[in-house]
């Protein structure tokens, strides 16, 4: 059970990091087009990692 939770958390963290990288590559105009600003990248990336 514990190992399964750790594996799940690691996979989620890796997805979070990938999301942050991808969103960070976008310009401010592109971010605005999808309805977020640069300060929201971490939150949006974490929500997308679920």
BELTA-V816965 format. One record per helix or strand of 3 or more residues. SS is the DSSP state (H for helix, E for strand). FROM is the first residue (numbers start at 1). TO is the last residue. If there is no record, write none. Layout:
# BELTA-V816965
((SS,FROM,TO) (SS,FROM,TO))
This chain:
# BELTA-V816965
((H,2,25) (H,28,33) (H,38,48))
